[in-house]
């Protein structure tokens, strides 16, 4: 049986230590100083003591074949952790028994829930005097799900007479009937537990110490006996595989880490127009060559240009990410070679698509998107280590977005001499977080399907700019209403120009809305400081739930504009004696609380943005001439 498990945790909960303990106990790693650092193998990871890149290692336990993925725990690298979720059969969510549930623990729980990944909990550091694993287990049941059930005192060999027997019977009618009649056997309880785990109706909670190895064997036995997969039955099906990571090795080879979900993938096999040149199985930085990957197996493939997140052998790439960068920063190159810097960040953005490195030709500036300041520090180190480039970054600033409040029609016309295209688009507000979507209400007898497909490509290929601050447009549903081509003069690029102008003309005509990112945060402070924190939240335009208090601590869950809380983590230690903590997760975009101030500060005039024109080009007397955007509807050639 083949299984892929991911190890997740809030930073410093002991996630990588647990991963290494599992690999040592199963014989994959030797317990030596050299192998202890095998998973966090890059210089920046070793220097900072955190996981930046997810790393893999295979192991065998109970006669079953596992692939372990150790994921980053720091919030700034959450996007890397999220990309792993799409290939997992199970996640082990590690929680410190001394610190309990942290803000990022909740964010990881929501992420795993979104991807419908079965979850096992491991309460680490349970051997410490200050640990309270029973209290943490109760908190999991109260805050996450009542299906978080402690495995303390439970033997899978005798599950039917364990403390879990009755809770399991209560969760499944078939088992309950046999339980009440006295006919249920241990295998009935095991089978029910497997079904409940797969359906995310049972989340086993184990406790122990990753450092000493206490409790790790029961966790592995639970994975052996409660987690079931059926990949062997899928080997005869057509190839379907998910790419979760892109890396580059020391020689510059591009590695696409993927998992085969169905079928097989062999060396020299064609995938679309490309061919697999090599397959590697990595254990940290070391690898072995493989001839093929079968369903349920994963490896690094050379020869494919597929992006991270791609689904090979099926339409679509998956849901939009839960963890999204809320900050933008300018790359300051100093004396570095500009083309070399652009190439380096293009490669880094290939590995992390959310970095979205963007070169502004008019300003001669390179901008990237990041989760936080730690990520900027790591990127600076990576530029030095991998590309021998000295770069720094301007102050990170909040990344605003724009959308519209109500539907509007945008018209774009492009007709310089011997060119022709016209497009009518309806722009409608989309659901929050939906990005830009496209559909067509245009009959093919009015505009050929090939041109409609071209229009769809041009709508989705570009990051369109809003008219308030020039920020990217989002949450927009674009519907093709009608369009026109010319039998002799229309070329492919003509529709690109018409589409871009139609979107800008529609935005110029619409009521635009400025959006800002929000944080969902958890603040933990001494009880005496709770009043100060709640007052601070209100001053910063935030809101909060009633605090969770104990005699000496208070936990406050809230939500507020990211711009107002960027530096709050640095302020807490000053008035809490170093005993306050602030953990934030991206909470989506919402209307900006100080839109007029932000718009004025941006000083953006959309009519002066020559790279994103809202005007159209019409032909008159044998020459093309611009027509102001608000005059375009009266001159358009199509009608509804």
C-alpha positions as a printed Julia matrix, in Angstrom:
640×3 Matrix{Float64}:
   0.0    0.0     0.0
   1.37   3.43   -1.0
   0.78   6.48    1.15
   1.88  10.11    1.08
   1.89  11.93    4.41
   2.68  15.58    5.11
   4.05  16.87    8.4
   2.6   20.28    9.32
   2.99  22.52   12.35
   3.26  26.01   13.66
   6.89  27.14   13.75
   8.92  25.67   16.65
   6.36  22.96   17.42
   8.92  20.28   16.51
   7.72  19.33   13.04
  11.11  18.68   11.43
  12.31  16.87   14.57
   9.27  14.57   14.27
  10.0   13.99   10.57
  13.61  13.06   11.34
  12.55  10.8    14.22
  10.16   8.92   11.92
  12.88   8.49    9.31
  15.44   7.34   11.88
  13.08   4.81   13.45
  12.21   3.37   10.04
  15.85   3.12    8.95
  15.87   5.88    6.31
  18.25   8.1     8.3
  21.13   7.18   10.54
  21.05   8.96   13.92
  24.2   10.95   13.24
  24.88  14.68   13.31
  25.19  14.78    9.52
  21.86  13.15    8.83
  20.08  15.18   11.53
  20.14  18.16    9.16
  19.21  16.16    6.08
  15.71  17.56    5.53
  16.54  21.25    6.05
  19.47  21.01    3.67
  19.92  24.49    2.18
  22.37  26.95    3.79
  19.62  29.48    4.53
  17.54  26.82    6.32
  20.45  25.65    8.44
  21.48  29.21    9.29
  17.97  30.34   10.31
  16.85  27.04   11.83
  13.54  26.99    9.93
  12.1   25.01    7.03
  11.79  27.13    3.87
  11.31  24.46    1.2
   9.26  21.31    1.55
  11.47  18.22    1.36
  10.71  14.56    0.78
  11.92  11.22    2.06
  10.59   7.71    1.41
  10.34   5.09    4.15
   8.8    1.69    4.75
   6.84   0.72    7.83
   4.58  -2.24    8.48
   5.3   -3.49    4.97
   3.8   -0.31    3.51
   5.46   2.25    1.25
   5.41   5.85    2.49
   6.55   9.2     1.16
   7.02  11.8     3.88
   6.83  15.51    2.98
   8.23  17.88    5.6
   6.58  21.28    5.05
   7.52  24.81    6.18
   6.01  25.94    9.48
   6.64  29.68    9.29
   3.71  31.79    8.11
   5.84  33.51    5.46
   6.25  30.16    3.66
   2.66  28.95    4.0
   2.15  28.93    0.23
   4.86  26.26   -0.07
   3.09  24.17    2.56
  -0.28  24.61    0.85
   0.98  23.34   -2.51
   1.84  20.04   -0.8
  -1.71  19.54    0.49
  -3.08  18.61   -2.95
  -0.98  15.4    -3.12
  -1.46  14.08    0.43
  -3.28  11.01    1.63
  -2.97  12.22    5.22
  -1.51  15.08    7.24
   0.16  14.84   10.63
  -0.56  18.16   12.31
   1.97  18.65   15.07
   0.93  20.77   18.07
   3.14  21.71   21.0
   1.76  20.29   24.24
   3.4   23.2    26.06
   2.1   26.04   23.86
  -1.18  24.55   22.64
  -3.11  25.71   19.58
  -1.47  28.71   17.92
  -2.83  31.08   15.3
  -1.01  29.35   12.47
  -2.22  25.95   13.73
  -5.77  27.15   13.08
  -4.8   28.41    9.63
  -3.27  25.01    8.77
  -6.38  23.23   10.05
  -8.57  25.37    7.75
  -6.26  24.71    4.83
  -6.34  20.92    5.34
 -10.11  21.09    5.7
 -10.35  22.91    2.4
  -8.36  20.2     0.61
 -10.31  17.43    2.41
  -7.11  15.85    3.77
  -7.49  13.32    6.63
  -5.63  14.56    9.72
  -3.76  12.81   12.55
  -2.58  15.0    15.43
   0.69  14.57   17.31
   0.99  16.49   20.59
   4.72  17.05   20.78
   6.84  17.91   23.84
   4.39  16.0    26.06
   7.28  14.9    28.27
   8.06  18.41   29.49
   7.02  19.4    33.03
   4.93  22.32   31.8
   3.12  20.24   29.14
  -0.58  19.49   29.4
  -1.46  17.14   26.5
  -4.89  16.33   27.95
  -5.84  20.01   27.98
  -4.55  20.48   24.43
  -6.55  17.43   23.27
  -9.68  18.94   24.83
  -8.96  22.25   23.1
  -8.68  20.48   19.73
 -12.1   18.92   20.26
 -13.61  22.25   21.31
 -12.05  24.52   18.66
 -11.53  22.23   15.69
 -13.92  19.28   15.82
 -15.53  16.98   18.4
 -14.17  14.19   16.18
 -10.65  14.88   17.52
 -10.4   11.82   19.76
  -7.47  11.03   22.03
  -5.63   7.75   21.42
  -4.26   7.72   24.98
  -4.79   4.27   26.46
  -6.07   2.91   23.13
  -4.71  -0.29   21.59
  -5.59  -0.91   17.96
  -5.21  -4.64   18.69
  -8.15  -4.38   21.07
 -10.05  -1.37   19.79
 -13.43  -2.87   20.63
 -12.78  -2.8    24.39
 -10.88   0.52   24.41
 -12.17   3.96   25.48
 -12.8    4.63   21.76
 -15.3    1.79   21.27
 -18.41   3.76   22.2
 -17.42   7.02   20.41
 -16.75   5.02   17.23
 -20.07   3.21   17.47
 -21.87   6.53   17.92
 -20.4    7.8    14.66
 -21.48   4.95   12.38
 -24.91   3.32   12.27
 -23.68  -0.03   10.95
 -21.17  -0.42   13.78
 -23.66   0.86   16.38
 -26.15  -1.88   15.52
 -23.55  -4.62   15.94
 -22.13  -2.92   19.07
 -25.5   -2.78   20.82
 -26.23  -6.4    19.93
 -22.84  -7.52   21.26
 -21.8   -8.91   17.84
 -19.1   -6.33   16.99
 -15.56  -7.67   16.74
 -12.3   -5.76   16.76
 -12.06  -5.79   12.96
 -15.47  -4.11   12.81
 -14.14  -1.25   14.92
 -10.96  -1.0    12.86
 -12.92  -0.95    9.6
 -15.22   1.76   10.96
 -12.25   3.83   12.15
 -10.66   3.6     8.7
 -13.85   4.78    7.01
 -14.27   7.61    9.51
 -10.66   8.78    9.07
 -11.03   8.8     5.29
 -14.28  10.77    5.56
 -12.71  13.28    8.01
 -15.11  12.2    10.75
 -12.31  10.91   12.98
  -9.07  12.75   13.78
  -6.87  10.54   16.0
  -4.83  12.47   18.58
  -1.48  10.96   19.6
   0.93  12.39   22.16
   4.66  12.0    22.77
   8.07  13.55   22.23
   9.66  13.88   18.81
  13.05  14.44   20.48
  13.08  11.18   22.45
  10.85   9.19   20.1
   8.23   8.53   22.77
   4.81   8.09   21.15
   6.16   7.96   17.6
   5.64   4.21   17.19
   1.91   4.4    18.12
   1.57   7.2    15.55
   3.19   5.05   12.87
   0.98   2.09   13.8
  -2.04   4.37   13.49
  -0.94   5.42   10.01
  -0.4    1.77    9.07
  -3.77   0.5    10.26
  -6.16   3.47   10.01
  -5.05   5.05    6.73
  -6.05   3.12    3.6
  -5.3    3.85   -0.08
  -6.08   2.01   -3.33
  -3.43   3.22   -5.77
  -2.52  -0.27   -6.94
  -5.98  -0.56   -8.5
  -5.42   2.66  -10.46
  -2.22   1.69  -12.3
  -4.03   0.59  -15.47
  -5.82   3.91  -15.9
  -4.6    6.81  -18.09
  -1.95   9.04  -16.58
  -3.05  11.69  -14.12
  -0.5   13.45  -11.93
  -0.25  16.53   -9.71
   2.82  18.81   -9.6
   3.33  20.3    -6.14
   6.82  21.79   -6.28
   9.39  23.19   -8.71
  13.07  23.28   -7.73
  16.38  23.64   -9.55
  19.39  21.49   -8.73
  23.0   22.66   -8.47
  23.49  22.18  -12.23
  20.45  24.32  -13.04
  18.21  21.41  -14.03
  14.52  22.15  -13.52
  12.87  19.57  -11.26
   9.1   19.11  -11.27
   8.1   17.23   -8.12
   4.91  15.37   -8.91
   2.76  12.55   -7.63
   1.15  10.05   -9.98
  -2.51   9.78   -9.01
  -3.49   7.3   -11.74
  -1.58   5.3   -14.33
   2.2    5.22  -14.7
   4.94   7.62  -15.76
   8.18   6.27  -17.21
  11.47   7.72  -18.41
  11.24   8.76  -22.11
   7.43   8.79  -21.89
   5.73  11.63  -23.76
   3.6   14.07  -21.78
   1.86  16.28  -24.28
   4.53  17.75  -26.54
   7.29  17.07  -23.99
   9.19  14.0   -22.86
  10.35  12.75  -19.47
  14.16  12.78  -19.52
  14.84  11.54  -15.99
  13.01  10.58  -12.78
  14.59  10.96   -9.35
  13.54   9.91   -5.86
  14.84  12.41   -3.31
  15.65  11.92    0.34
  16.48  15.45    1.39
  19.24  16.61   -1.01
  20.22  13.07   -2.07
  18.51  11.14   -4.83
  18.32   7.82   -6.62
  17.32   7.44  -10.29
  14.04   5.65  -11.02
  12.78   4.06  -14.23
   9.11   4.84  -13.57
   6.53   6.09  -11.1
   3.35   4.12  -10.49
   0.05   5.37   -9.09
   0.61   6.58   -5.54
   4.34   7.2    -6.02
   6.06  10.57   -6.31
   9.37  11.87   -7.58
  11.22  14.69   -9.31
  10.87  14.71  -13.09
  13.24  16.4   -15.55
  12.08  17.46  -19.0
   8.64  18.93  -18.25
   7.85  22.66  -18.18
   4.62  22.24  -16.19
   4.13  24.84  -13.41
   3.69  24.17   -9.71
   0.09  23.2    -9.01
  -0.53  21.8   -12.5
  -2.69  18.71  -12.95
  -1.35  16.51  -15.74
  -3.94  14.47  -17.64
  -7.0   16.5   -16.62
  -8.51  19.93  -17.14
  -7.96  22.67  -14.59
  -5.3   23.29  -12.0
  -7.23  23.37   -8.73
  -8.66  25.87   -6.28
  -7.21  29.33   -5.78
  -4.66  29.41   -2.93
  -5.79  30.01    0.64
  -2.46  31.59    1.63
  -1.92  34.69   -0.52
   0.82  37.34   -0.26
  -0.52  40.62    1.11
   2.67  42.65    0.68
   4.62  43.94   -2.31
   8.25  45.02   -2.33
  10.61  46.58   -4.85
  13.86  44.76   -5.6
  16.77  47.17   -5.09
  19.65  46.02   -7.26
  22.39  48.45   -6.21
  25.34  47.59   -8.46
  23.94  44.19   -9.47
  23.5   43.35  -13.13
  19.85  44.14  -13.99
  19.32  41.32  -16.56
  20.91  38.82  -14.16
  18.6   39.95  -11.34
  15.56  39.63  -13.59
  16.61  36.13  -14.65
  17.24  35.1   -11.05
  13.84  36.28   -9.83
  12.14  34.71  -12.84
  13.59  31.39  -11.67
  12.56  32.02   -8.06
   9.04  32.9    -9.26
   9.0   29.67  -11.28
   9.57  27.83   -7.99
   7.09  29.99   -6.06
   4.36  31.25   -8.45
   2.95  33.55   -5.78
   6.16  35.57   -5.86
   4.83  36.92   -9.19
   7.97  38.86  -10.11
   6.83  41.76  -12.3
   9.1   44.04  -14.32
   7.71  47.54  -14.94
   9.41  48.76  -18.1
   8.32  52.38  -17.69
   9.66  52.64  -14.12
  12.53  50.19  -14.66
  11.51  48.45  -11.45
  11.16  44.81  -10.42
   8.39  44.12   -7.91
   7.65  40.91   -6.04
   4.85  39.77   -3.72
   5.65  38.35   -0.32
   4.0   37.15    2.86
   6.3   39.01    5.27
   9.71  40.38    6.15
  11.26  37.0     6.95
  10.58  35.92    3.37
  12.4   39.02    2.1
  15.42  38.17    4.25
  15.42  34.63    2.88
  15.1   35.86   -0.71
  18.07  38.16   -0.24
  20.11  35.23    1.07
  18.98  32.98   -1.81
  19.97  35.61   -4.37
  23.46  35.67   -2.83
  23.87  31.92   -2.37
  22.41  30.69   -5.65
  23.06  33.54   -8.07
  25.95  35.52   -6.45
  23.77  38.66   -6.52
  23.63  41.37   -3.87
  20.07  42.63   -3.68
  17.93  44.25   -1.03
  14.31  45.35   -0.96
  12.37  48.52   -0.45
   9.99  48.72    2.51
   7.21  46.16    2.02
   3.85  47.78    1.42
   0.34  46.46    1.52
  -0.86  45.07   -1.79
  -4.23  46.59   -2.63
  -6.65  45.24   -5.23
  -9.61  46.72   -7.08
 -13.01  45.46   -8.18
 -16.35  46.97   -9.22
 -19.63  47.47   -7.35
 -22.16  46.75  -10.15
 -22.27  45.41  -13.74
 -21.11  47.56  -16.63
 -20.42  47.06  -20.35
 -16.92  47.67  -21.66
 -16.23  48.22  -25.36
 -12.87  47.98  -27.06
 -12.2   48.8   -30.71
  -8.84  48.43  -32.45
  -8.69  49.57  -36.08
  -5.46  51.11  -37.24
  -4.94  50.76  -40.97
  -5.25  47.11  -42.09
  -6.2   45.87  -38.62
  -9.64  45.28  -37.14
 -11.27  43.91  -33.97
 -14.13  44.98  -31.74
 -15.19  43.41  -28.45
 -18.12  44.04  -26.08
 -17.7   42.64  -22.56
 -20.01  42.7   -19.59
 -18.03  43.19  -16.38
 -19.84  41.99  -13.26
 -18.76  41.76   -9.61
 -17.55  38.26   -8.76
 -17.58  36.44   -5.44
 -14.88  37.63   -3.05
 -11.71  35.69   -3.74
 -12.85  34.4    -7.15
 -10.28  36.35   -9.17
 -11.16  36.93  -12.83
 -13.47  34.47  -14.59
 -14.74  34.34  -18.17
 -17.82  33.08  -19.98
 -19.46  33.82  -23.32
 -23.0   34.78  -24.28
 -22.0   35.5   -27.89
 -23.44  33.2   -30.62
 -20.83  31.62  -32.88
 -22.68  32.84  -35.98
 -21.88  36.36  -34.8
 -18.23  35.7   -33.87
 -16.33  32.56  -34.77
 -15.47  30.2   -31.9
 -11.76  30.48  -32.63
 -11.93  34.24  -32.0
 -13.99  33.67  -28.85
 -11.3   31.31  -27.58
  -8.71  33.99  -28.36
 -10.71  36.57  -26.43
 -10.91  34.22  -23.43
  -7.13  33.81  -23.52
  -6.56  37.56  -23.58
  -8.99  38.17  -20.71
  -7.21  35.66  -18.47
  -3.58  36.05  -19.58
  -2.92  39.45  -18.06
  -3.09  41.14  -14.69
  -5.46  43.98  -15.53
  -5.0   47.28  -13.7
  -7.75  49.18  -11.93
  -8.52  52.87  -12.41
  -8.36  54.03   -8.76
  -4.73  53.29   -7.86
  -3.55  51.1   -10.72
  -3.8   48.05   -8.44
  -4.64  44.66   -9.99
  -8.31  43.96  -10.67
  -9.94  40.94   -9.03
 -13.33  39.39   -8.29
 -14.52  40.19  -11.8
 -16.76  38.09  -14.01
 -16.14  38.88  -17.68
 -18.84  37.86  -20.18
 -18.35  38.18  -23.93
 -21.53  39.74  -25.36
 -20.58  40.34  -28.97
 -17.66  41.13  -31.21
 -16.61  41.61  -34.79
 -13.67  40.66  -36.97
 -12.71  41.5   -40.55
 -12.31  38.82  -43.17
  -9.03  40.26  -44.52
  -7.59  42.54  -41.87
  -8.05  40.82  -38.48
  -4.92  39.36  -36.92
  -4.48  37.62  -33.55
  -2.96  40.64  -31.85
  -5.93  42.8   -32.83
  -8.25  41.03  -30.41
  -5.66  41.32  -27.67
  -5.72  45.09  -28.06
  -9.52  45.18  -28.25
  -9.93  43.04  -25.12
  -7.48  45.04  -23.02
  -9.15  48.3   -24.07
 -12.66  46.92  -23.48
 -11.8   45.96  -19.9
 -10.22  49.33  -19.2
 -13.11  51.19  -20.82
 -15.56  49.23  -18.67
 -13.58  49.91  -15.51
 -13.43  53.61  -16.35
 -17.23  53.62  -16.66
 -17.88  51.58  -13.51
 -18.06  52.34   -9.81
 -14.76  50.9    -8.66
 -14.05  49.6    -5.16
 -10.63  49.53   -3.49
  -9.93  46.31   -1.57
  -7.35  45.71    1.13
  -6.09  42.45    2.69
  -7.33  41.43    6.12
  -5.66  39.3     8.77
  -7.38  36.7    10.92
  -5.21  36.81   14.03
  -4.72  35.26   17.44
  -3.08  37.31   20.19
  -1.97  35.57   23.37
  -0.92  37.77   26.31
  -0.82  37.76   30.12
  -4.36  38.25   31.44
  -3.5   41.71   32.8
  -2.69  42.95   29.28
  -5.94  41.77   27.65
  -7.69  45.14   28.1
  -4.82  47.0    26.43
  -4.86  44.55   23.5
  -8.62  44.86   22.94
  -8.33  48.65   22.95
  -5.45  48.43   20.45
  -7.51  46.22   18.14
 -10.34  48.75   18.06
  -7.93  51.63   17.39
  -6.54  49.65   14.47
  -9.97  49.19   12.87
 -10.15  45.53   13.94
 -12.79  43.38   15.59
 -12.52  40.45   18.01
 -14.44  37.66   19.7
 -14.84  37.46   23.48
 -11.41  36.57   24.87
 -10.6   33.06   26.08
  -9.16  33.5    29.54
  -7.38  31.43   32.16
  -6.02  32.7    35.5
  -2.82  33.98   33.93
  -3.34  34.05   30.14
  -5.79  35.49   27.62
  -6.26  34.46   24.01
  -7.99  36.9    21.67
  -9.15  35.91   18.18
  -9.86  38.78   15.84
  -9.79  40.23   12.37
  -8.5   43.51   10.98
  -6.84  45.29    8.05
  -3.35  43.94    7.42
  -2.03  47.49    7.02
  -3.01  48.27   10.61
  -1.39  45.17   12.14
   1.86  44.76   10.2
   4.04  45.87   13.11
   1.91  44.73   16.03
   3.93  41.58   16.64
   6.97  43.79   17.3
   5.0   46.02   19.73
   3.62  43.25   21.94
   6.85  42.39   23.79
   7.21  45.98   25.0
   4.1   45.94   27.21
   3.88  42.2    27.95
   7.4   41.68   29.25
   8.17  39.55   26.21
   5.27  37.16   26.98
   2.89  38.25   24.23
   2.5   36.53   20.86
   0.77  37.57   17.64
  -0.02  35.07   14.89
  -1.85  36.13   11.73
  -3.17  34.34    8.68
  -4.47  35.85    5.47
  -8.2   36.43    5.88
  -9.13  37.52    2.38
  -9.79  40.94    0.86
 -12.54  43.37    1.85
 -13.36  47.04    1.09
 -10.57  49.32    2.23
 -11.19  51.12    5.53
  -9.38  54.29    4.39
  -9.88  54.16    0.62
  -9.84  57.93    0.02
  -6.52  58.26    1.82
  -4.92  55.39   -0.1
  -6.22  56.64   -3.46
  -4.92  60.14   -2.81
  -1.51  58.82   -1.76
  -1.25  56.69   -4.92
  -1.72  59.74   -7.14
  -2.73  57.5   -10.04
  -4.35  58.96  -13.16
  -5.63  56.12  -15.31
  -5.9   58.36  -18.38
  -2.14  58.97  -18.26
  -1.34  55.25  -18.05
  -0.2   54.71  -21.64
   0.57  51.03  -21.07
  -3.06  50.35  -20.1
  -5.19  52.57  -22.36
  -8.96  52.85  -21.96
  -9.29  54.67  -25.29
  -9.95  52.86  -28.58
  -8.47  53.21  -32.07
 -10.82  53.85  -35.01
  -9.97  54.29  -38.67
 -10.92  57.43  -40.54
  -9.7   58.71  -43.91
  -7.22  55.85  -44.23
  -5.54  56.3   -40.82
  -6.11  55.17  -37.27
  -6.86  57.75  -34.59
  -7.59  57.49  -30.85
 -11.1   57.98  -29.49
 -11.57  58.92  -25.83
 -12.99  56.08  -23.74
 -16.31  57.81  -22.94
 -16.97  58.43  -26.65
 -16.36  54.83  -27.72
 -19.96  53.52  -27.24
 -21.33  56.1   -29.67
 -18.8   55.09  -32.37
 -18.81  51.32  -31.89
 -19.69  49.15  -34.88
 -21.51  46.34  -33.03
 -24.81  46.52  -31.18
 -26.68  44.31  -28.76
